[in-house]
Amino acid sequence: MKIYFFDNKIEKFIANLDVVTSARVVKVIELLEKYGNDLKTPHSKSLGDGLFELRVLGSKHIRVIYTYWRRGVCVLHAFEKKTNKISKRDFDYAKKIKNNLQ
């Protein structure tokens, strides 16, 4: 499955993580590319409204929010998760991007 990144801020975020965390994020994105919508927990979880999250656990918990788009996946947002729930701000940001995809 083809992976698209909404903007280069996401790739910069991943590149600026420590080496181990960055490698884990890349590995989970590769799993998404290989398995697509067959990828389930613990790696992927539905957030509702057509949004999904990739879950990367380690010393830092990273979340990558994506949606299915144009026969592939569009990565919308990536961030370090510091609380038990994804913040409304992060969810709404990803939802806004998704709604504006052409």
N, C-alpha and C positions, 0 to 999 in steps of 0.2 A: 504494500500500500504506500502510495506517495505521501511524503511528509512535507508540508509547507509551513514556514514560519511567518506569522503576521508581520513582524518587523525585526530588524536586526538587534533590538534591545534584548530580546529573548536569548539570542545566541551569545551576546556580550555577557549577559547575566550568567549563563552556563559556563562560559570561558573564564569568568572571574571567580568561580567557586574554587575551593581547594581541589587538588588533583584527584583525590579519592571520591569526593562528592560529585565532581564534574564527570568522572568516569561512570559513576552509578547512574547519573541522569542520562548520559548518552546511551548506556546499555538499555535502560527502560524505554527510551525513544526507539531504539533499534527493535526491541520486542514489539512495540506498537506497530512499527513498520512491517514486521514479519507476520504478526498474528492479527492485526487490524481489530475488528470488533469482537474477535474471539478472545482477546486479552481481558482477563477478569481480575478480581481481587487475588492477591494483595497488590497487584501492580496498577490496576485501573478500576475506577469506580464512577458510576453515573452520579452527576450532581443535579440532574433535572434540567429542564428547559433546553435540551439538546447539548448540554455541556458535560464534559467528562474530565476526570482528573487522573493524572499519572502520579503515583505515590512513590517517593524515593526516601527511604528511611536510612538513617545513619547518625553521625554526630550532629548533622543538620537535617531537618526534615524539609524536603523540597517538594513543592507541588507544581505541576505543569498542567494548565487547563487547556483543553482542546475541544474541537468539534469536528464532525465529519463534514467534508466540503469538497465538491468537485471530484468525486471518486477517490478521495484521499482524506488526509487529516490536516487540519490547520491548527497549529499551536498558537494559542491566543495570548497566553500570559504565563509567566513563571515567577515564583517567589519562594522565600523561606517561610515556612509555616512555624509560628512561634506559640500558637494557642491550639486548643483541641478542635476548634471549628475554623473553617475558612471564613475570613471576615466578609461582611456584606460588601465592603468596598472592593475587595478583590473579585468577588463573584459578580458584582454589578459591572465592574470594568470589563471583565471577559464577556459578559452577556451583551454589553453595548457593542463591543468589537464584532461579536458573532452576528448581531442584528444588522451591522453595516457592511458585512462581506458582500461582494458583488459576484 
